Structures are given as C-alpha cells and as structure tokens.
C-alpha cells in the first residue's frame, strides 16, 4: 500500500515539474515576443523619423 502512495507522489511531482517547465518556456517566449514587438516599433519609429 505504501509503495503505491509513493508512486502517486512521484507522478504528481513529475506533473508539477512538467507544468513548471511549460510555464517557464511560455514566460521566456512571452518576453521574447515583447522584445520583438518593441524592436519592431522602434524600427518603425526610426523609419518614420528618416522619412520626416
């Protein structure tokens, strides 16, 4: 019985780790996405300044 409980805890820990990894990955992608948007906006502003 005890062995079964340990297995259950291990599975939940692995699931938690997987969710943590996915959250970290999503967070990193979000930061990269924001940085890319900021960079594109900055490039557009520079282009407009060049035209003016």
Kinemage of the C-alpha trace (Angstrom):
@kinemage 1
@onewidth
@group {chain A} dominant
@subgroup {mainchain}
@vectorlist {calphas} color= white
{ca unk a 1} P 0.000 0.000 0.000
{ca unk a 2} L 2.778 2.407 0.965
{ca unk a 3} L 4.587 1.723 -2.316
{ca unk a 4} L 1.516 2.746 -4.275
{ca unk a 5} L 1.311 6.063 -2.395
{ca unk a 6} L 4.955 6.791 -3.175
{ca unk a 7} L 4.326 6.152 -6.854
{ca unk a 8} L 1.365 8.558 -6.750
{ca unk a 9} L 3.546 11.274 -5.178
{ca unk a 10} L 6.283 10.733 -7.768
{ca unk a 11} L 3.785 11.061 -10.621
{ca unk a 12} L 2.348 14.289 -9.193
{ca unk a 13} L 5.880 15.680 -8.741
{ca unk a 14} L 6.704 14.890 -12.368
{ca unk a 15} L 3.465 16.543 -13.462
{ca unk a 16} L 4.320 19.633 -11.400
{ca unk a 17} L 7.799 19.752 -12.928
{ca unk a 18} L 6.323 19.450 -16.410
{ca unk a 19} L 3.907 22.316 -15.724
{ca unk a 20} L 6.742 24.403 -14.261
{ca unk a 21} L 8.853 23.758 -17.370
{ca unk a 22} L 5.953 24.700 -19.655
{ca unk a 23} L 5.292 27.860 -17.622
{ca unk a 24} L 8.972 28.824 -17.796
{ca unk a 25} L 9.030 28.177 -21.533
{ca unk a 26} L 5.862 30.219 -22.088
{ca unk a 27} L 7.250 33.033 -19.927
{ca unk a 28} L 10.510 33.097 -21.932
{ca unk a 29} L 8.589 33.111 -25.228
{ca unk a 30} L 6.411 35.937 -23.879
{ca unk a 31} L 9.466 38.040 -23.017
{ca unk a 32} L 10.999 37.359 -26.441
{ca unk a 33} L 7.673 38.278 -28.079
{ca unk a 34} L 7.508 41.574 -26.178
{ca unk a 35} L 11.144 42.356 -27.016
{ca unk a 36} L 10.446 41.642 -30.685
{ca unk a 37} L 7.373 43.914 -30.710
{ca unk a 38} L 9.350 46.709 -29.015
{ca unk a 39} L 12.190 46.266 -31.515
{ca unk a 40} L 9.765 46.388 -34.486
{ca unk a 41} L 8.090 49.527 -33.093
{ca unk a 42} L 11.498 51.139 -32.556
{ca unk a 43} L 12.486 50.282 -36.159
{ca unk a 44} L 9.213 51.795 -37.439
{ca unk a 45} L 9.819 54.988 -35.445
{ca unk a 46} L 13.332 55.230 -36.878
{ca unk a 47} L 11.955 54.737 -40.411
{ca unk a 48} L 9.327 57.454 -39.876
{ca unk a 49} L 11.975 59.817 -38.473
{ca unk a 50} L 14.092 59.095 -41.562
{ca unk a 51} L 11.170 59.958 -43.848
{ca unk a 52} L 10.412 63.167 -41.952
